[in-house]
Amino acid sequence: MFKSVFAATAALSMSAGAAFAGPYVNVETNAGWVGDDYSAATTDLHVGYEGALGEDASWYAQGGPALVSIDGEETETEFSGKAGVGVGLTEQLSLYGEVSFLTGEDDTNYGTKVGVKFAF
């Protein structure tokens, strides 16, 4: 159950504008609550690479250790990663998508995300 919190709280803020091509480091924490009851957090320590796909699109891929901290339990180290693309449809409208995974003690969890972004 707690693993669905990580998938539900994962965030992607990607647009298809000019992208820096090359390696990067991304440290990100996603935490979850139900009401005021904290349940868990995952901190990703990723190394990635991003680049352009033509003039109006970009891509990225990243992965590394994930520190999984469940309320009341010891922190575990798993492995996580994600890859995504962004496409500029117009100057104001872009489309993005992402696939992700997080290993676990029993099963590997997978997630997807698709969205559109309209800039004013």
C-alpha positions in Angstrom: 0.0 0.0 0.0 2.7 2.5 0.9 4.4 2.1 -2.5 1.3 3.5 -4.2 2.0 6.7 -2.2 5.3 7.1 -3.9 3.8 6.6 -7.4 1.0 9.0 -6.5 3.3 11.7 -5.2 5.9 11.6 -7.9 6.2 14.9 -9.8 7.3 15.8 -13.2 7.9 19.4 -14.2 9.1 19.1 -17.8 8.5 21.4 -20.7 9.8 21.1 -24.2 11.7 24.3 -24.3 15.4 24.6 -24.9 17.1 21.8 -22.9 20.6 21.5 -21.7 22.2 18.4 -23.3 24.3 16.4 -20.9 24.6 14.8 -17.5 23.1 16.0 -14.3 22.4 15.1 -10.7 18.8 15.1 -9.3 18.0 14.7 -5.6 14.3 14.5 -5.0 12.1 13.6 -2.0 8.5 12.5 -2.3 6.5 12.2 0.9 3.0 11.1 1.6 0.3 11.8 4.2 -3.3 10.7 4.7 -5.0 13.6 6.4 -2.4 14.6 9.0 -0.9 11.1 9.3 2.5 10.9 7.7 3.1 7.5 6.1 6.4 7.5 4.2 9.0 9.3 2.0 11.4 8.2 -0.7 14.5 10.2 -1.5 16.0 9.6 -4.9 19.7 10.2 -5.5 19.8 10.1 -9.3 22.4 10.7 -12.0 20.9 11.4 -15.3 21.3 12.5 -18.9 19.1 14.8 -21.0 19.0 16.1 -24.5 17.1 17.5 -27.4 14.9 15.6 -29.8 14.8 18.0 -32.7 13.8 21.7 -32.1 10.6 21.1 -30.2 11.2 18.1 -28.0 13.5 16.9 -25.2 14.2 13.7 -23.3 15.8 12.5 -20.1 16.7 9.3 -18.3 18.0 9.0 -14.7 18.5 6.4 -12.0 20.2 5.6 -8.7 19.7 4.7 -5.1 16.3 5.4 -3.4 16.1 5.8 0.4 12.7 4.5 1.4 11.6 5.8 4.9 8.4 4.3 6.1 6.9 5.7 9.3 7.9 3.5 12.2 10.3 1.4 10.2 14.0 1.4 9.4 15.1 3.2 6.2 15.8 0.8 3.3 17.9 1.4 0.2 16.3 0.4 -3.1 17.0 1.4 -6.7 14.8 3.7 -8.8 14.8 5.4 -12.1 12.7 7.3 -14.6 12.7 8.4 -18.2 10.6 11.0 -20.0 10.0 13.1 -23.0 8.4 16.5 -23.6 7.1 17.9 -26.9 6.2 21.5 -27.6 3.0 21.4 -29.6 2.7 25.2 -29.8 4.4 28.2 -28.1 2.0 27.8 -25.2 1.1 24.1 -25.2 3.4 21.1 -24.5 2.8 17.4 -23.9 4.9 15.3 -21.5 5.2 11.7 -20.4 7.3 9.7 -17.9 7.8 6.1 -16.9 9.4 5.2 -13.6 10.3 2.2 -11.4 11.2 1.5 -7.8 12.6 -1.9 -6.7 11.1 -3.4 -3.5 11.6 -6.3 -1.2 8.9 -8.3 -2.9 8.1 -6.6 -6.2 9.3 -3.8 -8.5 6.8 -1.0 -8.7 6.2 0.8 -12.0 4.5 4.2 -12.7 3.5 6.3 -15.7 2.6 9.9 -16.1 1.2 11.8 -19.1 0.1 15.4 -19.1 -0.3 18.6 -21.0 1.0 22.0 -19.9 -0.5 25.4 -21.0 1.6 28.5 -20.4 -0.2 31.9 -20.2 
